[in-house]
Amino acid sequence: MDKNNRSTGQPLQTGIIGESELIKKLLRDIGKIARADAPVLISGDSGTGKELIARAIHQNNPHRAENPFVVVNCGAIATDLIESELFGHLKGAFTGADKSTIGRIASADGGTLFLDEIADLPLSHQVKLLRFLQEGSIDPVGSHRSKQVDVRVVAASHVKLEDAVSSGNFREDLFFRLNVLNLHSPRLAERKGDIGILAYHYLRLFLTSTVSPARDFSCEALVALKCHNWPGNIRELINRIQKALVMCDGNFVEPEDLGLDRPVQRPNADVIDLESVRQAAERKALENALDHAGNNISKAARALSVSRMTLYRLLNKHKLRVQ
C-alpha cells in the first residue's frame, strides 16, 4: 500500500504492507514527515515494525535517501561502551582503544540515525545526546575538538517516554527535543484486516528460500490467524509462518503448523471474507513483484515462481497494467 509523495510525485517507498485505515493514515503521515528534517519519535509495541517506519522516513527524504541509514539499539550496547559507540573515540583514549573510530553518529553524516529503544539509554549518556541534538556537534572520547555532523535523528521506544519521564528514568528536555514529530506503529491486533494480506506476503517470500510442500493456507488456518491475539505482533506472525513452512506436510498450511488452535467452526461470513483476503493478497503480491522487477515481466514471473503466461493471466484477472 503506497501513496504518492506529494513533494516529488513519485510513489512512496516504504515496504509497509496493509490496506487498513490505520496503515493508510500511517503512510500519509510518513509522506509528510519524510520531507522534513526535524527529529521524529516513533511509539509502538515491540514487533510492530518501528524500524521499517524509520527506514521509510529516511528513504523518502529527498536530501538524505542516498546517504547512510544507521541503526543503533540503545539496549544492546554495554553501558561502558555507549559513549564510544555513539560519539567515537581517539586512539589511546582508554584502555583497549588501539585505533580511532568515528562512532555511529558520525557514520550517519548526511543521512539518518535511528535510535531504537531510546528509553534504555542510561541517564548518564542522555545529556551528551541532548547536546548533540541542540548543537549538531559531537565530541569523540579523548578529543578536545567538537565535530559538526549533519544527521537526522529518528528515535523509537516500546516504553511510553512520558511515563519514563514521570518516573525519573528519562530526561524531560531530551524527550521534548526528540518528540518534535511523532508517529505511532499500531499493534497487529488493531489491524485485523491486514493479517491475511501479511500472511500471504510472507508465505510467498519464505517459499523462495524454504523447501516446503505448502502452497497456500487452509481456510481453518486463515480463520485461526484472524482470531489470534498476536501479542508479538508482526514479528510473531513472521516466526509462525517460517515455522509452519518447515512443519507442514501437505499443500495447505494448517492451524497446527502455525502453532495455533483449530477453529471450532467456520461461519459462512468468514469464508466470504477469506476469499476477499486471498484476492487482495494475490493482487498485492503481483504489484510488489512488478515494482521490485521494474515492471520486467520475466523477472516478476521468476520472483513469483510462475510462468510468463500465468503472470499475464493473473494481471488480466486483477486488471493490472504494466507500464
N, C-alpha and C positions, 0 to 999 in steps of 0.2 A: 504494500500500500504506500505509494509515493505520490506526493503532491508537488506541483511546480514551485520552484523557488522564485518568488516574485522579483527578487533583485536581479536575476540573470535570465529568467525564462527557462532555465534548464531544470530537468527533473531533480527532485531532492534525493540524494543518495544516502540511504540510511541503513539498509539491511534489516529494518524493523518490519515484522510481518504481522498483519492483522487488519481486520475490517471493522472492528468495534468503534463506537463513538469515542471511547477513551483514547484509542490509538489514533484515530483521525485528529482529535484535538492535540494530542502529543506531537504529531507530525507537523501540524500547523504551527505550534509553538516553537518547535525545533527550527523550522524555516525562518522564523523571525529572529530568534536568539542567535542562530548561527552567523547572521550578518554583522552582529555587534562584536565588540572586543572586551566587554565587561566580564568580571568573574561570574560563574554560574554555580549554583548549588543544586544538586540532584538528590532528592529524597526517595525512599522506597525500600521495601523489604529485600533481604538477600535473595539472589537468584532471579530478580525481575528484569535484569538487563541494563543496569545503570551505566556500565562501561560502553555498551552498544550505543546508548544515547549520547554519551560524551564523545565517542568516536564520530557519530553523525554530526554533532555540532562542529567538530574540527573539519571533517570532510566537506562541509558545505559553507565554510568560511572562505570567501574569495581570496583573502590575503594569506591564509595560513595552511590551506589544504595540502599544498606541495611541500610543506615543512614538517618536522618531526611531531609525532603524537607520542608522548612519553607517559607511561603508566607507572604510578607508584602506589603500592598497597601499604598504607601507613601502619597497618597492624602486623605486617610480615617482616619488618626490619627491626633488628635488635636495637634496644634503646640507645646503647652507646655508639651505634653506627649511624643513627638517623641524620645527625648534623652533617657528617661527611657525605652520606649518600645523597642528600638533597643539595647541599651547597658546594660540595667538592672539598679538596684539601691539597696542600702543597706537600711535596716530598719532605719527609722528616718532621712533619707537623706533630706526629705522635708515634709511639712505638708500633712498628709494623708498616708505617707509611713509607714504603720503599720507592714509590713513584707518585707523581701528582695525578689527580683525577679532577675532571671538571664538574662532576655531580649531575644529578638528574635535571635540576632546573636549567642549568646552562646548556645541557644537551637538547633541551626543548626550545632553544632560542629560535624565534621566528615562528614557532608553532604553538602547540597546546600541551600543557601539563595537566594530567588527570590524577588528582589525589583521591584515591579510593579509601573508604573507611577513615575519613579525616578525623572522626571522633576518637580514634585510637592514638592520635598524635599526642605525646605527653605534653603537659602544660609547659614544661621547661623549654620545649622546642617551638611552642606556638608563638612566642614573642618574636623570634627571628623570622618566622614565616610572615607574621604581620608586617614586619619592617620591609620585607621584600615586596609585599603587595602594595604598601604605601609608597615606596620609593623606586621600585623597579630595578633594584640592585641587590647583589649578593656579596657576602664576604666569605670566601673559602676559608676553611680551617687552616690556621697558620699564616694567613695573609693579612696585611695591614692596608690593602687597597680594595676598594669596592669595585665591582664589575657590573656594568649595566647590561641587562638582558631584556629582550622583548618576548614575553611569554604570556599567553592567555591561560588563566587557571580555571579549571573545572573541578569541583570537589563533589564528593558523594558520601552518603552515610546511611546505613540502615537504622541508626540511632537518631531519634529526634534531637537535633542540636539545641533546640530551645530547652529541652529537659536537661541536656548536658550542661548548658549554661546555668540553669537554675540550681543544679547540684554542685556547681563549682568545678566541674571537670573540663569545661571548655570556656575559653575567654570570650566575653561578650563582644569586645571590639573586633576580634577576629571573625566571629560569627557574622556581624554586620558587614564586614569587609568582603566576606565570601558570598553573602546572600543578596547580591545586587539583582541578579536574575535567578529565577528558580523554576525547576521542573519536578514533577512527581512521576515516578515509574510505577504504574499500577500493578497490583497483585494479579496473578493469572486467574484467581477465583472471581475477580471483578470483571473479567472479560471472557466469560464462558463461551461466547460466540466465536472466539478466536482459537479455541482449543483444537477443534478439528482441523482447521487450516494449518496450525503449527504442527500438529501431529503428522499430517501428510507431508509437510515440508521436510521434517527431519527424517521421516521414513525414506523418502526418495534420496535425501542427502546421504544417509548412512548406508543405503543399499549400494552406493557406488564404491564403497570400501569394505563392505561386510559380506561374507559368503553366507547367504540365508535363503531358504525356500520361500520366505514370506514375500508377498507382493501387494498385500492390502490388509486392512483391518476388518475383522468381522464386525457385524452390527453390534454384537454384545460388547466388543472391545471399545467401540466408539461411545456407546452409552456409558460404559464404566469410566472412560476418560472424562466424559462430560460431568459425571456425578461425583468425581473425586474432588477433595478439598484443595489439593495442591499446596501444602504448607511450604514446600521447597520451590514453588513457582516454576519458571521455565527451565531452570537447571534440573529440577526433579523430572520434568517431562522428558527432557533430553536423555537423562540417565535411564529412565524406564523404557524408552524406545530402543536405545542401544542394547539394553539387556534383553528385550523382547526378541530382537532380530537374531540374537545368539541362541536363545532358548526355544524359539519357535520350531515346530516340527512339520508344519503344513504351509499352504499358500496364504493362509489368513492368520494374522496376529490375534490371539485370543486374550481375554482378560487375565488369565493365569500367567501368560507370558509376560505381561506387564506388571505382575505382582499385585493385581487389583482384584477385588471381589467380583464375581459374575453377577450381573443384574438379575433380580428375581423375575422380572418380566419386562417386556419391551413394548410399550404402548405404540399404537399406530402413529401418533403425533411425532414420536421420536424417529420413526422410520422415515417419514417425510422430511423431517429436519436433517437427518443424517444424509439423505440423498442430496440435499442442497449443500451440505458441508462438503461432500465429495466433489460436487461440481465446482464449488468455489475454490477448493484446494487444487483441483486439476487446472483450472484457469490460471491461478496464481503461479503454479509450477511452470506452466508454459511461458508466462510473462517473465518470470525470473530467468529461465533458461535462455530466452531470446535476448534479454537485457545483458546477461553475462557473456553471451556469444556475439554481441554486437550485431544482432539480427542475422547472423550467419546460420542458415537452416541446417547445414551439415553438422556444425559444432553443437547447435542446440539439440539436435536429434541424438548425438552421441552422449551429451550430458544427461539426457532423459532416458538413455538406453532403449530408444525406439528407432524404427526406420524412418527415412525421409517421408515415405508415403503415409506412414502412421501419423507423423507430425503434421503433415498437410491436412490430414483428415481431422485431427484434433483442433487445428487452427480454424478450420471451416466450421466445426461444431460450435466453437466458442466465439465465432465471428471476430477473430483476431486477424489483423493485417500486418504483414511485415513491411516496414518502411525502408 
